Amino acid sequence: MTNKLNTYTVSVYTENNIGLLNRISAIFLKRHVNIESLTTSQSEIDNIYRFVIVVKVVESKIKNIVKQIEKQIEVIAAFYHTDKETIFLETALYKVKSKSLFDEKHIQKIIKNSQANIVTVSPDYFIIEKTGWREETEKLYDSLEPYGLLQFVRSGRISVSKEAMNISDILELNTDK
């Protein structure tokens, strides 16, 4: 085992119960681990939700955190993966002054080269959407900032593991008991 800090993506499959997010985040807080990113959504299984939590810790610490998370009654299973074991992206929205779109032709080239999309145009502003890796969304932010960036928001990481997590099999085992 190494003492090197690594980025881990923690996936928690759970029922959607009130207060669970607070209890899960308290586990990280007690161990003085900062959550870099947190996303939650419906999973591939009806009525089962998935938390995707990104942290930077040593491997021994993430193992203990995942074990503690799994002790929560509503948690069906928890996994952790390195960046090499997952495919992950983020989505960002940029609100920019419309004047820039019409007066600065270079901004259209920036949008095209970044493979972003204009999703809304109004007389006062336009909205750009970019899905990609963190470095890509930050690069587009830096490129748009001089043109009157009014608002910016980025989602947390969304990810899927390269290897199967077999959550359906775990659910079947739990219902057989």
C-alpha positions in Angstrom: 0.0 0.0 0.0 1.2 3.5 -0.8 1.0 6.7 1.2 0.6 8.8 -2.0 -2.5 10.9 -2.4 -4.6 9.7 -5.3 -7.9 10.8 -6.8 -10.6 8.3 -6.1 -14.2 8.2 -7.4 -16.5 6.6 -4.8 -19.8 5.2 -6.1 -22.5 4.7 -3.5 -25.7 2.8 -4.5 -28.5 3.5 -2.1 -32.2 4.0 -1.5 -33.1 7.7 -1.6 -33.7 8.5 2.1 -33.8 11.8 3.9 -30.6 12.6 5.8 -28.4 10.0 4.1 -26.3 12.6 2.3 -25.6 14.3 5.6 -24.5 11.0 7.2 -22.3 10.1 4.2 -20.6 13.5 4.2 -20.1 13.3 7.9 -18.0 10.1 7.4 -15.6 12.2 5.2 -15.7 15.1 7.7 -14.7 12.9 10.6 -11.7 11.7 8.7 -10.7 15.2 7.6 -11.2 14.4 3.9 -12.4 17.2 1.6 -15.0 16.2 -1.0 -13.8 17.6 -4.4 -17.0 16.8 -6.3 -20.4 15.3 -5.4 -23.1 14.2 -7.9 -26.2 12.2 -7.2 -28.8 10.8 -9.6 -31.1 7.9 -10.4 -28.9 4.8 -11.2 -29.5 2.1 -13.8 -31.8 0.3 -11.4 -35.3 1.6 -10.6 -35.6 3.4 -7.2 -31.9 3.0 -6.6 -29.7 6.2 -6.5 -26.0 6.6 -7.1 -23.8 9.1 -5.3 -20.5 9.9 -7.2 -18.0 11.4 -4.8 -14.5 12.5 -5.8 -11.8 12.7 -3.1 -8.0 12.9 -2.9 -6.7 10.5 -0.2 -4.3 7.6 0.4 -5.7 4.2 -0.5 -5.8 2.9 3.0 -8.0 5.8 4.0 -10.5 5.4 1.1 -10.8 1.7 1.9 -11.8 2.6 5.5 -14.2 5.3 4.3 -16.0 2.9 1.9 -16.3 0.3 4.6 -17.9 2.9 6.9 -20.3 4.1 4.2 -21.5 0.5 3.6 -22.5 0.2 7.3 -25.2 2.8 6.6 -28.6 1.0 6.6 -29.8 2.5 3.3 -26.5 1.8 1.4 -26.7 -1.2 -0.8 -23.0 -1.1 -1.9 -20.1 1.3 -2.2 -17.1 1.1 -4.5 -14.0 3.2 -5.1 -12.0 3.5 -8.3 -9.0 5.3 -9.5 -9.2 7.6 -12.6 -7.6 4.8 -14.7 -10.5 2.5 -13.7 -13.3 4.9 -14.7 -14.6 7.0 -17.6 -15.6 10.4 -16.3 -16.7 13.8 -17.5 -18.2 17.1 -16.3 -20.7 19.5 -17.8 -20.3 23.3 -17.6 -22.6 26.2 -18.5 -21.2 29.7 -19.4 -23.4 32.8 -19.6 -21.8 35.4 -21.8 -22.9 38.9 -22.9 -24.7 38.6 -26.3 -22.8 41.7 -27.5 -19.7 39.5 -27.6 -21.3 36.9 -29.9 -22.2 39.5 -32.5 -19.2 42.0 -32.1 -16.4 39.5 -31.5 -16.3 37.0 -34.4 -13.4 35.3 -32.6 -15.7 34.0 -29.9 -17.5 31.8 -32.4 -14.2 30.2 -33.3 -13.5 29.6 -29.6 -16.8 27.9 -29.2 -16.4 25.7 -32.3 -12.8 24.7 -31.4 -13.8 23.7 -27.9 -16.6 21.5 -29.2 -19.1 23.4 -27.1 -22.7 24.2 -28.0 -24.7 27.4 -27.8 -28.0 26.4 -26.1 -29.7 29.7 -25.7 -29.4 33.2 -27.3 -31.2 36.3 -26.0 -30.7 40.0 -26.6 -28.7 40.3 -23.4 -26.8 37.0 -23.1 -26.1 33.6 -24.6 -25.5 30.3 -22.9 -22.8 27.8 -23.9 -22.7 24.2 -22.8 -19.5 22.2 -22.7 -19.1 18.6 -21.6 -15.6 17.2 -21.1 -12.8 16.8 -18.7 -12.2 19.4 -16.0 -9.1 20.8 -17.9 -11.3 21.4 -21.0 -14.1 23.3 -19.1 -11.4 25.4 -17.4 -9.7 26.2 -20.7 -13.0 27.4 -22.2 -13.6 29.4 -19.0 -10.3 31.1 -19.5 -11.0 31.8 -23.2 -14.5 33.2 -22.5 -13.6 35.4 -19.5 -12.3 38.4 -21.5 -15.6 38.5 -23.5 -17.9 39.3 -20.6 -18.5 36.1 -18.7 -21.6 36.8 -16.6 -22.1 33.4 -14.9 -20.3 30.0 -14.8 -21.4 26.7 -13.2 -19.9 23.2 -13.5 -21.4 19.9 -12.5 -19.7 17.4 -10.3 -18.0 14.4 -12.0 -20.2 11.8 -13.6 -18.5 8.5 -14.1 -18.9 4.9 -15.0 -16.4 2.2 -14.1 -14.7 0.3 -16.8 -15.3 -3.0 -14.9 -18.8 -4.2 -14.0 -19.9 -3.4 -10.4 -22.6 -6.0 -10.5 -25.0 -4.0 -8.4 -28.0 -6.0 -9.7 -26.4 -9.2 -8.3 -25.8 -7.5 -5.0 -29.5 -6.4 -4.9 -30.6 -10.0 -5.7 -28.5 -11.3 -2.8 -30.0 -8.7 -0.4 -33.6 -9.6 -1.4 -32.9 -13.3 -1.0 -32.1 -12.9 2.7 
